[in-house]
Amino acid sequence: MLRSIKALVLFGLLLCLPLGVQAGRHHSRNDAVPASVSVAELPSEARDTLHLIKQGGPFPFPRDGVVFGNYEQRLPQQPRGYYHEYTVKTPGVRNRGARRIVCGEPAECYYSNDHYKTFRRIRE
């Protein structure tokens, strides 16, 4: 009887948690297509970064262009090495900040303003 009550309480607590916090959701695959954003809707710094990506650099941060692992699987599943990340400058921030553009090949790019928690596909 006590086990049944504990199980019901635990189940009730899980129902109260927001999606993404429930057990097993942190690393689960997100099959939903990320929302999109047009280039014109991006902050000017993101448009500048997108321009640098298209011309092949030079990039202001040494980590720009490194492989993005997509460990949280918030982007469509692709082989390792498919995605690369680039920093979007944030005014007033002395480090890299939280804004990024992640691109795959040929020109599939996503914008994140919250350090990879959410992405929006960039529409050209």
Phi and psi in radians as a Rosetta constraint file:
Dihedral C 1 N 2 CA 2 C 2 CIRCULARHARMONIC -1.107 0.35
Dihedral N 2 CA 2 C 2 N 3 CIRCULARHARMONIC -0.684 0.35
Dihedral C 2 N 3 CA 3 C 3 CIRCULARHARMONIC -1.079 0.35
Dihedral N 3 CA 3 C 3 N 4 CIRCULARHARMONIC -0.705 0.35
Dihedral C 3 N 4 CA 4 C 4 CIRCULARHARMONIC -1.104 0.35
Dihedral N 4 CA 4 C 4 N 5 CIRCULARHARMONIC -0.722 0.35
Dihedral C 4 N 5 CA 5 C 5 CIRCULARHARMONIC -1.164 0.35
Dihedral N 5 CA 5 C 5 N 6 CIRCULARHARMONIC -0.754 0.35
Dihedral C 5 N 6 CA 6 C 6 CIRCULARHARMONIC -1.072 0.35
Dihedral N 6 CA 6 C 6 N 7 CIRCULARHARMONIC -0.741 0.35
Dihedral C 6 N 7 CA 7 C 7 CIRCULARHARMONIC -1.111 0.35
Dihedral N 7 CA 7 C 7 N 8 CIRCULARHARMONIC -0.730 0.35
Dihedral C 7 N 8 CA 8 C 8 CIRCULARHARMONIC -1.138 0.35
Dihedral N 8 CA 8 C 8 N 9 CIRCULARHARMONIC -0.710 0.35
Dihedral C 8 N 9 CA 9 C 9 CIRCULARHARMONIC -1.124 0.35
Dihedral N 9 CA 9 C 9 N 10 CIRCULARHARMONIC -0.818 0.35
Dihedral C 9 N 10 CA 10 C 10 CIRCULARHARMONIC -1.057 0.35
Dihedral N 10 CA 10 C 10 N 11 CIRCULARHARMONIC -0.771 0.35
Dihedral C 10 N 11 CA 11 C 11 CIRCULARHARMONIC -1.057 0.35
Dihedral N 11 CA 11 C 11 N 12 CIRCULARHARMONIC -0.752 0.35
Dihedral C 11 N 12 CA 12 C 12 CIRCULARHARMONIC -1.085 0.35
Dihedral N 12 CA 12 C 12 N 13 CIRCULARHARMONIC -0.696 0.35
Dihedral C 12 N 13 CA 13 C 13 CIRCULARHARMONIC -1.135 0.35
Dihedral N 13 CA 13 C 13 N 14 CIRCULARHARMONIC -0.718 0.35
Dihedral C 13 N 14 CA 14 C 14 CIRCULARHARMONIC -1.086 0.35
Dihedral N 14 CA 14 C 14 N 15 CIRCULARHARMONIC -0.627 0.35
Dihedral C 14 N 15 CA 15 C 15 CIRCULARHARMONIC -1.161 0.35
Dihedral N 15 CA 15 C 15 N 16 CIRCULARHARMONIC -0.445 0.35
Dihedral C 15 N 16 CA 16 C 16 CIRCULARHARMONIC -1.431 0.35
Dihedral N 16 CA 16 C 16 N 17 CIRCULARHARMONIC -0.308 0.35
Dihedral C 16 N 17 CA 17 C 17 CIRCULARHARMONIC -1.313 0.35
Dihedral N 17 CA 17 C 17 N 18 CIRCULARHARMONIC 2.528 0.35
Dihedral C 17 N 18 CA 18 C 18 CIRCULARHARMONIC -1.184 0.35
Dihedral N 18 CA 18 C 18 N 19 CIRCULARHARMONIC 2.692 0.35
Dihedral C 18 N 19 CA 19 C 19 CIRCULARHARMONIC -0.988 0.35
Dihedral N 19 CA 19 C 19 N 20 CIRCULARHARMONIC 2.515 0.35
Dihedral C 19 N 20 CA 20 C 20 CIRCULARHARMONIC 1.674 0.35
Dihedral N 20 CA 20 C 20 N 21 CIRCULARHARMONIC -0.339 0.35
Dihedral C 20 N 21 CA 21 C 21 CIRCULARHARMONIC -1.774 0.35
Dihedral N 21 CA 21 C 21 N 22 CIRCULARHARMONIC -0.369 0.35
Dihedral C 21 N 22 CA 22 C 22 CIRCULARHARMONIC -1.076 0.35
Dihedral N 22 CA 22 C 22 N 23 CIRCULARHARMONIC 2.674 0.35
Dihedral C 22 N 23 CA 23 C 23 CIRCULARHARMONIC -0.908 0.35
Dihedral N 23 CA 23 C 23 N 24 CIRCULARHARMONIC 2.313 0.35
Dihedral C 23 N 24 CA 24 C 24 CIRCULARHARMONIC 1.440 0.35
Dihedral N 24 CA 24 C 24 N 25 CIRCULARHARMONIC -0.101 0.35
Dihedral C 24 N 25 CA 25 C 25 CIRCULARHARMONIC -1.492 0.35
Dihedral N 25 CA 25 C 25 N 26 CIRCULARHARMONIC -0.382 0.35
Dihedral C 25 N 26 CA 26 C 26 CIRCULARHARMONIC -1.029 0.35
Dihedral N 26 CA 26 C 26 N 27 CIRCULARHARMONIC -0.705 0.35
Dihedral C 26 N 27 CA 27 C 27 CIRCULARHARMONIC -1.930 0.35
Dihedral N 27 CA 27 C 27 N 28 CIRCULARHARMONIC 0.277 0.35
Dihedral C 27 N 28 CA 28 C 28 CIRCULARHARMONIC -1.380 0.35
Dihedral N 28 CA 28 C 28 N 29 CIRCULARHARMONIC 2.720 0.35
Dihedral C 28 N 29 CA 29 C 29 CIRCULARHARMONIC -1.330 0.35
Dihedral N 29 CA 29 C 29 N 30 CIRCULARHARMONIC 2.376 0.35
Dihedral C 29 N 30 CA 30 C 30 CIRCULARHARMONIC -1.710 0.35
Dihedral N 30 CA 30 C 30 N 31 CIRCULARHARMONIC 1.798 0.35
Dihedral C 30 N 31 CA 31 C 31 CIRCULARHARMONIC -1.413 0.35
Dihedral N 31 CA 31 C 31 N 32 CIRCULARHARMONIC -0.164 0.35
Dihedral C 31 N 32 CA 32 C 32 CIRCULARHARMONIC -1.248 0.35
Dihedral N 32 CA 32 C 32 N 33 CIRCULARHARMONIC 2.512 0.35
Dihedral C 32 N 33 CA 33 C 33 CIRCULARHARMONIC -1.300 0.35
Dihedral N 33 CA 33 C 33 N 34 CIRCULARHARMONIC 2.232 0.35
Dihedral C 33 N 34 CA 34 C 34 CIRCULARHARMONIC -1.026 0.35
Dihedral N 34 CA 34 C 34 N 35 CIRCULARHARMONIC 2.606 0.35
Dihedral C 34 N 35 CA 35 C 35 CIRCULARHARMONIC -1.022 0.35
Dihedral N 35 CA 35 C 35 N 36 CIRCULARHARMONIC 2.904 0.35
Dihedral C 35 N 36 CA 36 C 36 CIRCULARHARMONIC -2.080 0.35
Dihedral N 36 CA 36 C 36 N 37 CIRCULARHARMONIC 2.850 0.35
Dihedral C 36 N 37 CA 37 C 37 CIRCULARHARMONIC -2.526 0.35
Dihedral N 37 CA 37 C 37 N 38 CIRCULARHARMONIC 2.417 0.35
Dihedral C 37 N 38 CA 38 C 38 CIRCULARHARMONIC -1.412 0.35
Dihedral N 38 CA 38 C 38 N 39 CIRCULARHARMONIC 2.743 0.35
Dihedral C 38 N 39 CA 39 C 39 CIRCULARHARMONIC -0.978 0.35
Dihedral N 39 CA 39 C 39 N 40 CIRCULARHARMONIC -0.707 0.35
Dihedral C 39 N 40 CA 40 C 40 CIRCULARHARMONIC -1.108 0.35
Dihedral N 40 CA 40 C 40 N 41 CIRCULARHARMONIC -0.477 0.35
Dihedral C 40 N 41 CA 41 C 41 CIRCULARHARMONIC -1.434 0.35
Dihedral N 41 CA 41 C 41 N 42 CIRCULARHARMONIC -0.249 0.35
Dihedral C 41 N 42 CA 42 C 42 CIRCULARHARMONIC -1.233 0.35
Dihedral N 42 CA 42 C 42 N 43 CIRCULARHARMONIC 2.664 0.35
Dihedral C 42 N 43 CA 43 C 43 CIRCULARHARMONIC -1.069 0.35
Dihedral N 43 CA 43 C 43 N 44 CIRCULARHARMONIC 2.695 0.35
Dihedral C 43 N 44 CA 44 C 44 CIRCULARHARMONIC -1.015 0.35
Dihedral N 44 CA 44 C 44 N 45 CIRCULARHARMONIC -0.620 0.35
Dihedral C 44 N 45 CA 45 C 45 CIRCULARHARMONIC -1.138 0.35
Dihedral N 45 CA 45 C 45 N 46 CIRCULARHARMONIC -0.605 0.35
Dihedral C 45 N 46 CA 46 C 46 CIRCULARHARMONIC -1.223 0.35
Dihedral N 46 CA 46 C 46 N 47 CIRCULARHARMONIC -0.672 0.35
Dihedral C 46 N 47 CA 47 C 47 CIRCULARHARMONIC -1.112 0.35
Dihedral N 47 CA 47 C 47 N 48 CIRCULARHARMONIC -0.675 0.35
Dihedral C 47 N 48 CA 48 C 48 CIRCULARHARMONIC -1.084 0.35
Dihedral N 48 CA 48 C 48 N 49 CIRCULARHARMONIC -0.776 0.35
Dihedral C 48 N 49 CA 49 C 49 CIRCULARHARMONIC -1.109 0.35
Dihedral N 49 CA 49 C 49 N 50 CIRCULARHARMONIC -0.737 0.35
Dihedral C 49 N 50 CA 50 C 50 CIRCULARHARMONIC -1.055 0.35
Dihedral N 50 CA 50 C 50 N 51 CIRCULARHARMONIC -0.698 0.35
Dihedral C 50 N 51 CA 51 C 51 CIRCULARHARMONIC -1.095 0.35
Dihedral N 51 CA 51 C 51 N 52 CIRCULARHARMONIC -0.770 0.35
Dihedral C 51 N 52 CA 52 C 52 CIRCULARHARMONIC -1.094 0.35
Dihedral N 52 CA 52 C 52 N 53 CIRCULARHARMONIC -0.678 0.35
Dihedral C 52 N 53 CA 53 C 53 CIRCULARHARMONIC -1.071 0.35
Dihedral N 53 CA 53 C 53 N 54 CIRCULARHARMONIC -0.782 0.35
Dihedral C 53 N 54 CA 54 C 54 CIRCULARHARMONIC -1.141 0.35
Dihedral N 54 CA 54 C 54 N 55 CIRCULARHARMONIC -0.583 0.35
Dihedral C 54 N 55 CA 55 C 55 CIRCULARHARMONIC -1.602 0.35
Dihedral N 55 CA 55 C 55 N 56 CIRCULARHARMONIC -0.035 0.35
Dihedral C 55 N 56 CA 56 C 56 CIRCULARHARMONIC 1.451 0.35
Dihedral N 56 CA 56 C 56 N 57 CIRCULARHARMONIC 0.352 0.35
Dihedral C 56 N 57 CA 57 C 57 CIRCULARHARMONIC 1.779 0.35
Dihedral N 57 CA 57 C 57 N 58 CIRCULARHARMONIC -2.958 0.35
Dihedral C 57 N 58 CA 58 C 58 CIRCULARHARMONIC -1.311 0.35
Dihedral N 58 CA 58 C 58 N 59 CIRCULARHARMONIC 2.627 0.35
Dihedral C 58 N 59 CA 59 C 59 CIRCULARHARMONIC -1.816 0.35
Dihedral N 59 CA 59 C 59 N 60 CIRCULARHARMONIC 2.544 0.35
Dihedral C 59 N 60 CA 60 C 60 CIRCULARHARMONIC -1.341 0.35
Dihedral N 60 CA 60 C 60 N 61 CIRCULARHARMONIC -0.302 0.35
Dihedral C 60 N 61 CA 61 C 61 CIRCULARHARMONIC -2.080 0.35
Dihedral N 61 CA 61 C 61 N 62 CIRCULARHARMONIC 2.404 0.35
Dihedral C 61 N 62 CA 62 C 62 CIRCULARHARMONIC -1.044 0.35
Dihedral N 62 CA 62 C 62 N 63 CIRCULARHARMONIC -0.491 0.35
Dihedral C 62 N 63 CA 63 C 63 CIRCULARHARMONIC -1.477 0.35
Dihedral N 63 CA 63 C 63 N 64 CIRCULARHARMONIC -0.079 0.35
Dihedral C 63 N 64 CA 64 C 64 CIRCULARHARMONIC -1.127 0.35
Dihedral N 64 CA 64 C 64 N 65 CIRCULARHARMONIC 2.256 0.35
Dihedral C 64 N 65 CA 65 C 65 CIRCULARHARMONIC 1.694 0.35
Dihedral N 65 CA 65 C 65 N 66 CIRCULARHARMONIC -0.068 0.35
Dihedral C 65 N 66 CA 66 C 66 CIRCULARHARMONIC -1.249 0.35
Dihedral N 66 CA 66 C 66 N 67 CIRCULARHARMONIC 2.793 0.35
Dihedral C 66 N 67 CA 67 C 67 CIRCULARHARMONIC -1.138 0.35
Dihedral N 67 CA 67 C 67 N 68 CIRCULARHARMONIC 2.321 0.35
Dihedral C 67 N 68 CA 68 C 68 CIRCULARHARMONIC -1.692 0.35
Dihedral N 68 CA 68 C 68 N 69 CIRCULARHARMONIC 2.128 0.35
Dihedral C 68 N 69 CA 69 C 69 CIRCULARHARMONIC -1.316 0.35
Dihedral N 69 CA 69 C 69 N 70 CIRCULARHARMONIC -0.371 0.35
Dihedral C 69 N 70 CA 70 C 70 CIRCULARHARMONIC 0.947 0.35
Dihedral N 70 CA 70 C 70 N 71 CIRCULARHARMONIC 0.683 0.35
Dihedral C 70 N 71 CA 71 C 71 CIRCULARHARMONIC -1.092 0.35
Dihedral N 71 CA 71 C 71 N 72 CIRCULARHARMONIC -0.622 0.35
Dihedral C 71 N 72 CA 72 C 72 CIRCULARHARMONIC -1.386 0.35
Dihedral N 72 CA 72 C 72 N 73 CIRCULARHARMONIC -0.113 0.35
Dihedral C 72 N 73 CA 73 C 73 CIRCULARHARMONIC 0.967 0.35
Dihedral N 73 CA 73 C 73 N 74 CIRCULARHARMONIC 0.798 0.35
Dihedral C 73 N 74 CA 74 C 74 CIRCULARHARMONIC -1.506 0.35
Dihedral N 74 CA 74 C 74 N 75 CIRCULARHARMONIC -0.273 0.35
Dihedral C 74 N 75 CA 75 C 75 CIRCULARHARMONIC -1.855 0.35
Dihedral N 75 CA 75 C 75 N 76 CIRCULARHARMONIC 2.825 0.35
Dihedral C 75 N 76 CA 76 C 76 CIRCULARHARMONIC -0.952 0.35
Dihedral N 76 CA 76 C 76 N 77 CIRCULARHARMONIC 2.448 0.35
Dihedral C 76 N 77 CA 77 C 77 CIRCULARHARMONIC -1.109 0.35
Dihedral N 77 CA 77 C 77 N 78 CIRCULARHARMONIC 2.255 0.35
Dihedral C 77 N 78 CA 78 C 78 CIRCULARHARMONIC -2.499 0.35
Dihedral N 78 CA 78 C 78 N 79 CIRCULARHARMONIC 2.847 0.35
Dihedral C 78 N 79 CA 79 C 79 CIRCULARHARMONIC -1.104 0.35
Dihedral N 79 CA 79 C 79 N 80 CIRCULARHARMONIC 2.636 0.35
Dihedral C 79 N 80 CA 80 C 80 CIRCULARHARMONIC -0.982 0.35
Dihedral N 80 CA 80 C 80 N 81 CIRCULARHARMONIC 2.386 0.35
Dihedral C 80 N 81 CA 81 C 81 CIRCULARHARMONIC 1.709 0.35
Dihedral N 81 CA 81 C 81 N 82 CIRCULARHARMONIC -0.169 0.35
Dihedral C 81 N 82 CA 82 C 82 CIRCULARHARMONIC -1.215 0.35
Dihedral N 82 CA 82 C 82 N 83 CIRCULARHARMONIC -0.760 0.35
Dihedral C 82 N 83 CA 83 C 83 CIRCULARHARMONIC -1.707 0.35
Dihedral N 83 CA 83 C 83 N 84 CIRCULARHARMONIC 2.521 0.35
Dihedral C 83 N 84 CA 84 C 84 CIRCULARHARMONIC -2.294 0.35
Dihedral N 84 CA 84 C 84 N 85 CIRCULARHARMONIC 2.542 0.35
Dihedral C 84 N 85 CA 85 C 85 CIRCULARHARMONIC -1.914 0.35
Dihedral N 85 CA 85 C 85 N 86 CIRCULARHARMONIC 2.616 0.35
Dihedral C 85 N 86 CA 86 C 86 CIRCULARHARMONIC -2.422 0.35
Dihedral N 86 CA 86 C 86 N 87 CIRCULARHARMONIC 2.495 0.35
Dihedral C 86 N 87 CA 87 C 87 CIRCULARHARMONIC -1.424 0.35
Dihedral N 87 CA 87 C 87 N 88 CIRCULARHARMONIC 2.387 0.35
Dihedral C 87 N 88 CA 88 C 88 CIRCULARHARMONIC -1.836 0.35
Dihedral N 88 CA 88 C 88 N 89 CIRCULARHARMONIC 2.057 0.35
Dihedral C 88 N 89 CA 89 C 89 CIRCULARHARMONIC -1.008 0.35
Dihedral N 89 CA 89 C 89 N 90 CIRCULARHARMONIC 2.499 0.35
Dihedral C 89 N 90 CA 90 C 90 CIRCULARHARMONIC -2.057 0.35
Dihedral N 90 CA 90 C 90 N 91 CIRCULARHARMONIC 2.045 0.35
Dihedral C 90 N 91 CA 91 C 91 CIRCULARHARMONIC -0.975 0.35
Dihedral N 91 CA 91 C 91 N 92 CIRCULARHARMONIC 2.357 0.35
Dihedral C 91 N 92 CA 92 C 92 CIRCULARHARMONIC 1.474 0.35
Dihedral N 92 CA 92 C 92 N 93 CIRCULARHARMONIC -0.060 0.35
Dihedral C 92 N 93 CA 93 C 93 CIRCULARHARMONIC -1.827 0.35
Dihedral N 93 CA 93 C 93 N 94 CIRCULARHARMONIC 2.306 0.35
Dihedral C 93 N 94 CA 94 C 94 CIRCULARHARMONIC -1.524 0.35
Dihedral N 94 CA 94 C 94 N 95 CIRCULARHARMONIC -0.334 0.35
Dihedral C 94 N 95 CA 95 C 95 CIRCULARHARMONIC -1.785 0.35
Dihedral N 95 CA 95 C 95 N 96 CIRCULARHARMONIC -2.827 0.35
Dihedral C 95 N 96 CA 96 C 96 CIRCULARHARMONIC -1.241 0.35
Dihedral N 96 CA 96 C 96 N 97 CIRCULARHARMONIC -0.327 0.35
Dihedral C 96 N 97 CA 97 C 97 CIRCULARHARMONIC 1.255 0.35
Dihedral N 97 CA 97 C 97 N 98 CIRCULARHARMONIC -2.894 0.35
Dihedral C 97 N 98 CA 98 C 98 CIRCULARHARMONIC -1.848 0.35
Dihedral N 98 CA 98 C 98 N 99 CIRCULARHARMONIC -0.145 0.35
Dihedral C 98 N 99 CA 99 C 99 CIRCULARHARMONIC -1.568 0.35
Dihedral N 99 CA 99 C 99 N 100 CIRCULARHARMONIC 2.340 0.35
Dihedral C 99 N 100 CA 100 C 100 CIRCULARHARMONIC -2.471 0.35
Dihedral N 100 CA 100 C 100 N 101 CIRCULARHARMONIC 2.739 0.35
Dihedral C 100 N 101 CA 101 C 101 CIRCULARHARMONIC -2.070 0.35
Dihedral N 101 CA 101 C 101 N 102 CIRCULARHARMONIC 2.288 0.35
Dihedral C 101 N 102 CA 102 C 102 CIRCULARHARMONIC -2.059 0.35
Dihedral N 102 CA 102 C 102 N 103 CIRCULARHARMONIC 2.221 0.35
Dihedral C 102 N 103 CA 103 C 103 CIRCULARHARMONIC -2.164 0.35
Dihedral N 103 CA 103 C 103 N 104 CIRCULARHARMONIC 2.535 0.35
Dihedral C 103 N 104 CA 104 C 104 CIRCULARHARMONIC -1.961 0.35
Dihedral N 104 CA 104 C 104 N 105 CIRCULARHARMONIC -3.061 0.35
Dihedral C 104 N 105 CA 105 C 105 CIRCULARHARMONIC -1.801 0.35
Dihedral N 105 CA 105 C 105 N 106 CIRCULARHARMONIC 2.499 0.35
Dihedral C 105 N 106 CA 106 C 106 CIRCULARHARMONIC -1.370 0.35
Dihedral N 106 CA 106 C 106 N 107 CIRCULARHARMONIC -0.856 0.35
Dihedral C 106 N 107 CA 107 C 107 CIRCULARHARMONIC -2.598 0.35
Dihedral N 107 CA 107 C 107 N 108 CIRCULARHARMONIC 0.953 0.35
Dihedral C 107 N 108 CA 108 C 108 CIRCULARHARMONIC -1.720 0.35
Dihedral N 108 CA 108 C 108 N 109 CIRCULARHARMONIC 1.788 0.35
Dihedral C 108 N 109 CA 109 C 109 CIRCULARHARMONIC -2.083 0.35
Dihedral N 109 CA 109 C 109 N 110 CIRCULARHARMONIC 2.572 0.35
Dihedral C 109 N 110 CA 110 C 110 CIRCULARHARMONIC -2.259 0.35
Dihedral N 110 CA 110 C 110 N 111 CIRCULARHARMONIC 2.534 0.35
Dihedral C 110 N 111 CA 111 C 111 CIRCULARHARMONIC -1.930 0.35
Dihedral N 111 CA 111 C 111 N 112 CIRCULARHARMONIC 2.360 0.35
Dihedral C 111 N 112 CA 112 C 112 CIRCULARHARMONIC -2.246 0.35
Dihedral N 112 CA 112 C 112 N 113 CIRCULARHARMONIC 2.228 0.35
Dihedral C 112 N 113 CA 113 C 113 CIRCULARHARMONIC -1.848 0.35
Dihedral N 113 CA 113 C 113 N 114 CIRCULARHARMONIC 0.122 0.35
Dihedral C 113 N 114 CA 114 C 114 CIRCULARHARMONIC -2.339 0.35
Dihedral N 114 CA 114 C 114 N 115 CIRCULARHARMONIC 0.671 0.35
Dihedral C 114 N 115 CA 115 C 115 CIRCULARHARMONIC 0.929 0.35
Dihedral N 115 CA 115 C 115 N 116 CIRCULARHARMONIC 0.993 0.35
Dihedral C 115 N 116 CA 116 C 116 CIRCULARHARMONIC 1.320 0.35
Dihedral N 116 CA 116 C 116 N 117 CIRCULARHARMONIC 0.119 0.35
Dihedral C 116 N 117 CA 117 C 117 CIRCULARHARMONIC -1.245 0.35
Dihedral N 117 CA 117 C 117 N 118 CIRCULARHARMONIC -0.688 0.35
Dihedral C 117 N 118 CA 118 C 118 CIRCULARHARMONIC -2.359 0.35
Dihedral N 118 CA 118 C 118 N 119 CIRCULARHARMONIC 2.683 0.35
Dihedral C 118 N 119 CA 119 C 119 CIRCULARHARMONIC -2.320 0.35
Dihedral N 119 CA 119 C 119 N 120 CIRCULARHARMONIC 2.618 0.35
Dihedral C 119 N 120 CA 120 C 120 CIRCULARHARMONIC -2.247 0.35
Dihedral N 120 CA 120 C 120 N 121 CIRCULARHARMONIC 2.281 0.35
Dihedral C 120 N 121 CA 121 C 121 CIRCULARHARMONIC -1.218 0.35
Dihedral N 121 CA 121 C 121 N 122 CIRCULARHARMONIC 2.351 0.35
Dihedral C 121 N 122 CA 122 C 122 CIRCULARHARMONIC -1.490 0.35
Dihedral N 122 CA 122 C 122 N 123 CIRCULARHARMONIC 2.142 0.35
Dihedral C 122 N 123 CA 123 C 123 CIRCULARHARMONIC -1.626 0.35
Dihedral N 123 CA 123 C 123 N 124 CIRCULARHARMONIC 2.245 0.35
